[in-house]
Amino acid sequence: MAFLPENSIFPPAEWVGWFDKYNEWSSWYSGDPKFLFDYYKIQSIGNEIAQMKFWARIDDNERNGIVHLPAANDICTTSSNLLFSEKVNITYEENNISGERIKVFLNENGFDNLLLEGAELCAALSGCVLKLDIEPKLLTIPIMSIVTPNQFLPTFWRSRLWEILFFKTIKSDNSQNIWRLFENRRKEDNGFIVEYKLFKGRLDNVGNEIDINSIEELKDMNLEDMKYYNIDGLGCVYVPNMRPNKLVPSSSLGINDYNSELTLMDALDEAWTSWMRDLELGMAQIFIDEELITRNQPSLIISGSSQSIDSTYLNKFSKYKKAFTKLNLTQWKLSGNVGVKPIENIQFDIRVDEHLKTCEKLFYQIITNCGYSPQTFGLGDLGNVASGTALKILERKSQLTREKKSRYWLPAIRSILIQMQQFDRAVGFKSYEYQDITLEIQDSIINDSKEVSEVVRNLSQAQAASTYTKVKLQHPDWNDEKIIEEVDRILKESGISSEIFKDEV
């Protein structure tokens, strides 16, 4: 995707549908009822399908009574926690310049936190880009950031990222003018080219190109010159949440976690709102006959209370008031109707069980359709606390989804760390030979020490594992140095020379 033509529509016609999806997914992910109301109010204009949504049927006067259950937010956070709540095991040679630079890069960029953020945004918006930038004024090492799909236009070739156009709103004014900075990265020979352009346009129009130094925000940023970097890739990596894309199966873009569940999430909010409305309607109210409030008796003393109730107070409606004036019932009583009480207590039923079962069933169906186990969200039989193998069985569906997503993340993380070293070297920060790395994403399941001990014992009886392997099973968080020290102590206590152990490793 090269730079967009001047005065062309924005986003481009072929991306309008995707950006509408990004806006819809973002509205659900935000957890803010206002975003949902505003989005579906616009979408429902002339759209019969959108008009069927609960959020589209809400009247302006009813907005305050709507309750939103942020299921999408919960799903995305859980997805991120399953992947990266524990640090990724990154193995590399530390005792050289390359290893030192990797360590500095990971620490300075808060790499583990960025992975958590990226995984959550992927689940919400279908994918993200891990992007490297150079800014010596901030850091003398490549800076990594997470870019969401509504901030770039990618071009794929044979399912690989070939070119990408980033864009960012720099500023806007009261006249609805928008200044957008576009950054194009494209392959060139054995590296890639970065080029920037600044456009002044409108919300739905790119506008005209202007001098990149014409606004204060970009002065002295050194963006006017085209730059070439001799590295593999584009200095960035696209990470799909999951494929295939169910909206367009042939697309190289990913799909988010809950796109297929928007109807159910809409129904969940309707059920939750109905439940809260029952609570409001179920508040006990006192209704008082008008005849008890006369001009000669401006207020009424309720038995057992020293507080008087003024007729003006009674006639002013508010659902939180305890007492109201009844309609004028004089003609009703004169016609011979009996059983009309001058003071009457009204309280409607609160259908707790019906609403609870409906909401639980909807939420249960949503998370299972998204590929997660109910136990992961605190549903199901929680009478017995499970761990180790038992927990893995209960959460098997969640673990399978985590494993599927990790297969997209592992090559992306490896690629960005290799590109980081090449980028670091290409701009002259440091001169060294880059090294490859190995990665492992942990499963976030706490192993039961009793179960692990039984495995180690069975391996010992079968003579099917070395001392090193058994110690590593018992202490998976230990590094090689600590494992070797422990093995040496075990062998010495057993009267075996530690020289024999060297043949084991």
C-alpha positions as CSV (number, residue, x, y, z in Angstrom):
1,M,0.0,0.0,0.0
2,A,1.9,3.1,-1.3
3,F,1.0,6.6,-0.1
4,L,-2.7,7.5,-0.8
5,P,-3.5,10.0,-3.6
6,E,-4.2,13.5,-2.6
7,N,-7.9,14.3,-1.8
8,S,-8.8,10.6,-1.9
9,I,-11.4,9.1,0.5
10,F,-10.2,7.9,3.9
11,P,-10.0,5.1,4.7
12,P,-9.7,3.7,1.1
13,A,-12.8,2.1,-0.3
14,E,-11.4,-1.4,0.0
15,W,-10.8,-0.9,3.7
16,V,-14.1,0.8,4.7
17,G,-15.7,-2.5,5.8
18,W,-12.7,-3.5,7.9
19,F,-12.5,-0.1,9.6
20,D,-16.2,-0.3,10.4
21,K,-15.5,-3.7,12.0
22,Y,-12.6,-2.2,14.0
23,N,-14.9,0.5,15.3
24,E,-17.5,-2.0,16.3
25,W,-15.0,-4.3,18.0
26,S,-13.5,-1.3,19.8
27,S,-16.9,-0.2,21.1
28,W,-17.4,-3.6,22.7
29,Y,-13.9,-3.9,23.9
30,S,-14.0,-0.4,25.6
31,G,-16.6,-1.5,28.1
32,D,-18.2,2.0,27.8
33,P,-22.0,2.0,27.1
34,K,-21.7,5.4,25.5
35,F,-19.4,4.0,22.7
36,L,-21.9,1.2,22.0
37,F,-24.9,3.5,22.0
38,D,-23.3,6.0,19.7
39,Y,-22.0,3.3,17.3
40,Y,-25.3,1.5,16.9
41,K,-27.3,4.7,16.7
42,I,-25.4,5.7,13.6
43,Q,-25.3,2.1,12.1
44,S,-29.1,1.7,12.6
45,I,-30.0,4.5,10.2
46,G,-31.5,2.8,7.1
47,N,-30.0,-0.6,8.2
48,E,-32.8,-3.1,9.2
49,I,-30.3,-5.7,10.6
50,A,-28.5,-3.1,12.8
51,Q,-32.0,-1.9,14.0
52,M,-32.6,-5.3,15.5
53,K,-29.8,-4.9,18.0
54,F,-30.7,-4.1,21.6
55,W,-28.2,-1.2,21.6
56,A,-29.9,0.3,18.4
57,R,-33.4,0.2,19.9
58,I,-32.4,2.3,23.0
59,D,-34.1,5.7,23.1
60,D,-32.0,8.7,24.2
61,N,-34.2,9.0,27.3
62,E,-33.5,5.4,28.3
63,R,-29.7,5.6,28.2
64,N,-29.2,6.1,31.9
65,G,-31.1,2.8,32.7
66,I,-28.9,0.6,30.4
67,V,-26.4,-1.8,32.0
68,H,-23.5,-3.1,30.0
69,L,-21.6,-6.3,31.1
70,P,-18.1,-6.0,29.6
71,A,-17.8,-9.6,28.4
72,A,-15.5,-8.6,25.5
73,N,-13.1,-6.9,27.8
74,D,-13.0,-9.9,30.0
75,I,-12.4,-12.3,27.1
76,C,-9.5,-10.2,25.8
77,T,-7.8,-9.8,29.2
78,T,-8.1,-13.5,29.8
79,S,-6.6,-14.3,26.4
80,S,-3.6,-12.1,27.2
81,N,-3.1,-13.6,30.6
82,L,-3.2,-17.2,29.2
83,L,-0.4,-16.3,26.8
84,F,1.9,-13.9,28.7
85,S,0.9,-13.8,32.4
86,E,4.2,-15.6,32.9
87,K,7.3,-14.3,31.2
88,V,8.3,-15.9,27.9
89,N,11.4,-18.0,28.2
90,I,13.9,-16.3,25.9
91,T,17.1,-18.3,25.5
92,Y,20.2,-16.7,23.9
93,E,23.9,-16.4,24.5
94,E,24.3,-13.6,27.1
95,N,28.1,-13.4,27.3
96,N,28.7,-11.3,24.2
97,I,27.8,-7.9,22.7
98,S,24.7,-9.3,21.0
99,G,23.4,-10.9,24.2
100,E,24.0,-7.7,26.1
101,R,22.1,-5.7,23.5
102,I,19.1,-8.1,23.6
103,K,19.0,-7.8,27.4
104,V,19.1,-4.0,27.2
105,F,16.4,-4.0,24.6
106,L,14.1,-6.3,26.6
107,N,14.5,-4.2,29.8
108,E,14.4,-0.7,28.3
109,N,11.2,-1.5,26.2
110,G,9.4,-3.3,29.0
111,F,9.1,-6.2,26.6
112,D,7.0,-8.5,28.8
113,N,4.4,-5.8,29.4
114,L,4.3,-5.0,25.6
115,L,3.5,-8.6,24.9
116,L,0.6,-8.5,27.4
117,E,-0.7,-5.4,25.8
118,G,-0.3,-6.8,22.3
119,A,-2.0,-10.1,23.0
120,E,-5.0,-8.2,24.5
121,L,-5.3,-5.9,21.5
122,C,-5.0,-8.9,19.2
123,A,-7.9,-10.6,20.8
124,A,-10.0,-7.4,20.6
125,L,-9.1,-6.1,17.1
126,S,-7.9,-9.2,15.2
127,G,-4.2,-8.5,15.2
128,C,-1.4,-6.0,15.8
129,V,2.0,-5.0,14.6
130,L,5.2,-5.1,16.6
131,K,7.0,-2.0,15.4
132,L,10.6,-0.9,15.7
133,D,11.7,2.7,15.6
134,I,14.9,4.7,16.0
135,E,14.9,7.8,18.2
136,P,18.4,8.5,19.6
137,K,17.0,11.4,21.7
138,L,15.0,8.9,23.7
139,L,17.0,5.6,23.6
140,T,20.2,4.4,22.0
141,I,18.5,1.2,21.1
142,P,15.5,0.4,18.8
143,I,12.2,1.3,20.5
144,M,9.4,-1.2,20.2
145,S,5.7,-0.3,20.2
146,I,2.3,-2.0,19.6
147,V,0.3,-0.7,16.6
148,T,-3.4,-1.5,16.3
149,P,-5.1,-2.4,13.0
150,N,-6.9,0.9,12.8
151,Q,-3.5,2.6,12.5
152,F,-2.1,0.9,9.4
153,L,-2.8,-0.5,5.9
154,P,-0.8,-3.6,5.2
155,T,0.0,-5.3,1.9
156,F,0.6,-9.0,1.9
157,W,2.4,-11.1,-0.7
158,R,2.2,-14.9,-0.4
159,S,0.8,-14.4,3.1
160,R,3.9,-12.4,4.1
161,L,3.9,-8.7,5.0
162,W,5.4,-7.0,2.0
163,E,4.6,-3.3,2.5
164,I,2.8,-1.3,5.2
165,L,1.4,2.2,5.5
166,F,1.2,3.6,9.1
167,F,-0.8,6.7,9.8
168,K,-1.3,8.8,12.9
169,T,-3.4,11.9,13.6
170,I,-1.0,14.6,14.8
171,K,-3.5,17.3,15.5
172,S,-7.0,18.6,14.6
173,D,-8.8,21.9,15.0
174,N,-12.3,23.3,15.4
175,S,-12.7,23.5,11.6
176,Q,-12.6,19.7,11.4
177,N,-9.2,19.8,9.8
178,I,-7.0,16.8,10.5
179,W,-3.2,16.6,10.1
180,R,-2.2,13.0,9.5
181,L,1.4,11.7,9.4
182,F,1.8,8.8,7.0
183,E,4.8,6.4,7.2
184,N,5.4,4.0,4.4
185,R,7.7,1.0,4.7
186,R,8.5,-1.1,1.7
187,K,11.0,-3.8,0.6
188,E,14.0,-2.6,-1.3
189,D,16.9,-4.9,-2.4
190,N,18.0,-6.6,0.8
191,G,16.5,-4.1,3.2
192,F,13.6,-1.7,3.4
193,I,12.9,2.0,2.9
194,V,11.1,4.3,5.3
195,E,9.4,7.5,4.0
196,Y,7.2,10.0,5.7
197,K,4.5,12.4,4.4
198,L,2.2,14.9,6.1
199,F,-1.3,15.5,4.8
200,K,-3.9,18.1,5.9
201,G,-7.4,16.8,5.3
202,R,-10.8,15.9,6.9
203,L,-12.1,12.9,8.8
204,D,-13.2,11.1,5.5
205,N,-10.6,12.7,3.2
206,V,-6.8,12.5,3.0
207,G,-6.5,16.1,1.8
208,N,-3.3,17.6,0.4
209,E,0.3,16.9,1.2
210,I,2.1,19.8,3.1
211,D,5.6,20.4,4.3
212,I,6.4,17.9,7.1
213,N,8.0,20.7,9.1
214,S,5.1,23.1,8.7
215,I,3.6,22.2,12.1
216,E,5.2,22.6,15.5
217,E,4.6,19.0,16.5
218,L,7.0,17.6,13.8
219,K,9.7,20.2,13.7
220,D,13.3,18.9,14.3
221,M,12.0,15.3,14.0
222,N,14.2,14.7,10.9
223,L,11.4,13.0,9.0
224,E,11.8,14.7,5.6
225,D,14.5,12.4,4.2
226,M,13.9,8.9,2.9
227,K,15.9,6.3,4.8
228,Y,17.2,2.9,3.8
229,Y,18.0,0.1,6.3
230,N,19.8,-3.1,5.3
231,I,17.9,-5.6,7.5
232,D,15.6,-8.5,7.0
233,G,11.9,-7.6,7.1
234,L,10.4,-4.1,7.5
235,G,11.5,-3.3,11.0
236,C,8.1,-4.6,12.1
237,V,6.1,-7.8,12.3
238,Y,2.3,-8.4,11.8
239,V,0.8,-10.8,14.4
240,P,-2.7,-12.2,13.6
241,N,-4.9,-13.1,16.5
242,M,-6.1,-16.3,14.8
243,R,-6.6,-17.5,11.3
244,P,-8.5,-18.3,9.1
245,N,-10.3,-15.0,9.0
246,K,-14.0,-16.1,9.2
247,L,-15.2,-12.9,7.5
248,V,-12.9,-13.3,4.5
249,P,-11.2,-16.8,4.6
250,S,-8.7,-15.9,1.9
251,S,-7.4,-12.8,3.8
252,S,-4.1,-12.8,5.5
253,L,-5.6,-10.6,8.3
254,G,-6.5,-12.3,11.5
255,I,-9.9,-12.4,13.2
256,N,-10.7,-11.3,16.7
257,D,-12.0,-13.5,19.5
258,Y,-15.7,-12.4,19.7
259,N,-16.8,-11.2,16.2
260,S,-19.2,-14.2,15.9
261,E,-20.6,-13.6,19.4
262,L,-21.8,-10.0,19.0
263,T,-25.4,-11.0,18.9
264,L,-25.1,-13.0,22.1
265,M,-23.3,-10.2,23.8
266,D,-26.0,-7.8,22.7
267,A,-28.6,-10.2,24.2
268,L,-26.6,-10.5,27.4
269,D,-26.7,-6.7,27.9
270,E,-30.5,-6.8,27.3
271,A,-30.9,-9.5,29.9
272,W,-28.7,-7.7,32.4
273,T,-30.6,-4.5,31.8
274,S,-33.9,-6.2,32.3
275,W,-32.6,-7.6,35.6
276,M,-31.6,-4.2,36.9
277,R,-35.0,-2.8,35.7
278,D,-36.7,-5.4,37.8
279,L,-34.7,-4.1,40.8
280,E,-36.0,-0.6,40.2
281,L,-39.6,-1.7,39.6
282,G,-39.4,-3.9,42.7
283,M,-38.7,-1.0,45.1
284,A,-41.6,-0.7,47.5
285,Q,-43.8,2.4,47.0
286,I,-46.7,3.9,49.0
287,F,-49.7,5.2,46.9
288,I,-52.0,7.7,48.7
289,D,-55.6,8.6,47.6
290,E,-56.0,12.3,46.6
291,E,-58.9,12.7,49.0
292,L,-56.6,12.3,52.0
293,I,-54.7,15.4,50.8
294,T,-57.0,18.5,50.9
295,R,-56.5,22.2,50.8
296,N,-57.2,22.3,54.6
297,Q,-54.7,19.5,55.1
298,P,-51.6,20.3,53.0
299,S,-49.6,17.5,54.4
300,L,-50.2,13.9,55.6
301,I,-48.7,12.3,58.7
302,I,-48.0,8.7,58.1
303,S,-48.6,6.5,61.1
304,G,-45.4,5.6,62.9
305,S,-43.5,8.5,61.3
306,S,-42.9,12.0,62.5
307,Q,-42.2,13.2,59.0
308,S,-45.0,14.9,57.0
309,I,-45.4,14.3,53.2
310,D,-46.3,17.4,51.2
311,S,-48.7,17.0,48.2
312,T,-46.3,18.7,45.9
313,Y,-43.7,16.1,46.9
314,L,-46.2,13.3,46.2
315,N,-47.1,14.6,42.8
316,K,-43.5,15.0,41.6
317,F,-42.5,11.7,40.0
318,S,-39.3,10.0,40.9
319,K,-38.7,6.2,41.0
320,Y,-36.6,6.7,44.2
321,K,-39.4,8.4,46.2
322,K,-41.2,6.3,48.8
323,A,-44.7,7.8,48.3
324,F,-46.9,8.9,45.4
325,T,-50.4,10.4,44.9
326,K,-52.9,8.0,43.4
327,L,-55.2,9.0,40.6
328,N,-58.5,10.7,41.5
329,L,-60.6,7.7,42.5
330,T,-63.8,9.6,43.5
331,Q,-65.8,8.6,40.4
332,W,-64.5,5.1,40.6
333,K,-65.8,4.7,44.2
334,L,-69.1,6.4,43.4
335,S,-69.8,3.9,40.7
336,G,-69.9,1.1,43.3
337,N,-66.5,-0.3,43.1
338,V,-65.2,-1.5,46.4
339,G,-61.8,-2.7,47.6
340,V,-60.1,0.6,46.8
341,K,-57.6,1.3,49.6
342,P,-56.8,5.0,50.5
343,I,-53.2,4.0,51.3
344,E,-51.7,1.1,49.4
345,N,-48.2,-0.5,49.4
346,I,-47.0,-1.7,45.9
347,Q,-44.0,-3.9,45.3
348,F,-43.4,-6.0,42.1
349,D,-41.6,-9.3,42.0
350,I,-37.9,-9.3,41.3
351,R,-37.2,-12.3,39.0
352,V,-33.7,-13.0,40.3
353,D,-33.5,-16.7,39.4
354,E,-34.9,-16.3,35.8
355,H,-32.5,-13.4,35.1
356,L,-29.5,-15.2,36.7
357,K,-30.0,-18.3,34.7
358,T,-30.4,-16.4,31.5
359,C,-27.3,-14.3,32.0
360,E,-25.2,-17.3,33.1
361,K,-26.3,-19.3,30.1
362,L,-25.5,-16.5,27.7
363,F,-22.1,-15.7,29.2
364,Y,-21.3,-19.5,29.3
365,Q,-22.2,-19.8,25.6
366,I,-20.2,-16.7,24.6
367,I,-17.0,-17.8,26.2
368,T,-17.2,-21.4,25.0
369,N,-17.9,-20.2,21.4
370,C,-14.8,-17.9,21.7
371,G,-12.7,-21.0,22.5
372,Y,-12.4,-20.9,26.3
373,S,-13.3,-23.2,29.2
374,P,-16.0,-21.9,31.7
375,Q,-13.6,-22.7,34.5
376,T,-11.1,-20.1,33.2
377,F,-13.8,-17.5,33.9
378,G,-14.8,-18.8,37.3
379,L,-17.8,-20.7,36.0
380,G,-18.6,-24.4,36.4
381,D,-18.1,-26.6,39.5
382,L,-15.8,-24.7,41.8
383,G,-16.4,-26.8,44.9
384,N,-13.0,-28.4,44.7
385,V,-9.9,-26.4,43.9
386,A,-8.0,-28.2,41.1
387,S,-4.4,-27.9,40.1
388,G,-1.8,-29.6,37.9
389,T,-3.2,-32.3,35.7
390,A,-6.8,-31.9,36.9
391,L,-6.8,-28.2,36.1
392,K,-5.3,-28.8,32.7
393,I,-8.2,-31.2,31.9
394,L,-10.8,-28.7,33.1
395,E,-9.2,-25.9,31.1
396,R,-8.3,-28.0,28.1
397,K,-10.3,-25.8,25.7
398,S,-8.6,-22.6,26.9
399,Q,-5.2,-24.3,26.7
400,L,-5.8,-25.4,23.1
401,T,-6.8,-21.8,22.2
402,R,-3.7,-20.5,24.0
403,E,-1.6,-23.0,22.1
404,K,-3.1,-22.0,18.8
405,K,-2.4,-18.3,19.4
406,S,1.1,-19.0,20.6
407,R,2.0,-20.5,17.2
408,Y,1.5,-17.0,15.7
409,W,3.3,-15.2,18.5
410,L,6.5,-17.3,18.7
411,P,7.8,-16.7,15.1
412,A,6.7,-13.0,15.5
413,I,8.7,-12.6,18.7
414,R,11.7,-14.4,17.3
415,S,11.6,-12.2,14.1
416,I,11.3,-8.9,16.0
417,L,14.3,-9.8,18.2
418,I,16.4,-10.7,15.2
419,Q,15.4,-7.5,13.4
420,M,16.1,-5.5,16.5
421,Q,19.7,-6.7,16.4
422,Q,20.1,-6.0,12.7
423,F,18.4,-2.6,13.1
424,D,20.7,-1.8,16.1
425,R,23.7,-2.6,14.0
426,A,22.4,-0.9,10.8
427,V,22.0,2.5,12.4
428,G,25.4,2.3,14.1
429,F,24.5,2.0,17.7
430,K,26.7,-1.1,18.1
431,S,28.8,-3.3,15.8
432,Y,28.3,-7.1,16.3
433,E,27.1,-10.3,14.7
434,Y,23.4,-10.9,15.5
435,Q,22.4,-14.2,17.0
436,D,19.4,-16.4,16.8
437,I,17.2,-17.1,19.9
438,T,14.9,-19.9,21.1
439,L,11.5,-19.2,22.8
440,E,9.0,-21.0,25.0
441,I,5.6,-19.7,26.2
442,Q,4.7,-21.1,29.5
443,D,1.2,-22.5,30.1
444,S,0.4,-20.5,33.3
445,I,-0.9,-23.7,35.0
446,I,0.5,-24.2,38.5
447,N,1.9,-27.7,38.7
448,D,1.0,-29.8,41.7
449,S,4.3,-30.8,43.4
450,K,2.8,-34.2,44.4
451,E,2.0,-35.0,40.8
452,V,5.5,-33.9,39.6
453,S,7.1,-36.0,42.4
454,E,5.2,-39.1,41.2
455,V,6.4,-38.5,37.7
456,V,10.0,-38.2,38.8
457,R,9.7,-41.3,41.0
458,N,8.3,-43.3,38.1
459,L,11.0,-42.2,35.8
460,S,13.6,-43.1,38.4
461,Q,12.2,-46.6,38.8
462,A,12.1,-47.1,35.1
463,Q,15.6,-45.6,34.8
464,A,14.2,-43.5,31.9
465,A,15.6,-40.1,32.8
466,S,19.0,-38.6,33.9
467,T,19.4,-36.8,37.2
468,Y,19.6,-33.6,35.3
469,T,16.2,-34.2,33.6
470,K,14.5,-35.1,36.9
471,V,15.8,-32.0,38.7
472,K,14.6,-29.9,35.8
473,L,11.1,-31.5,36.0
474,Q,11.0,-30.7,39.7
475,H,12.2,-27.1,39.2
476,P,11.2,-25.9,35.7
477,D,12.0,-22.2,36.7
478,W,15.6,-22.9,37.5
479,N,18.4,-22.0,35.1
480,D,21.1,-24.5,34.0
481,E,23.6,-23.3,36.6
482,K,21.2,-23.9,39.5
483,I,20.2,-27.3,38.1
484,I,23.8,-28.4,37.7
485,E,24.6,-27.3,41.3
486,E,21.6,-29.3,42.6
487,V,22.5,-32.4,40.6
488,D,26.1,-32.2,41.9
489,R,24.8,-32.2,45.5
490,I,22.5,-35.1,44.9
491,L,25.3,-37.2,43.3
492,K,27.7,-36.4,46.1
493,E,25.1,-37.4,48.7
494,S,24.7,-40.7,46.8
495,G,28.4,-41.3,46.8
496,I,28.7,-40.9,43.0
497,S,31.5,-38.9,41.5
498,S,30.3,-35.7,39.9
499,E,32.6,-36.5,37.0
500,I,30.1,-39.1,35.8
501,F,27.4,-36.4,35.7
502,K,29.4,-34.5,33.0
503,D,28.7,-37.4,30.6
504,E,24.9,-37.0,31.4
505,V,24.6,-33.3,30.4
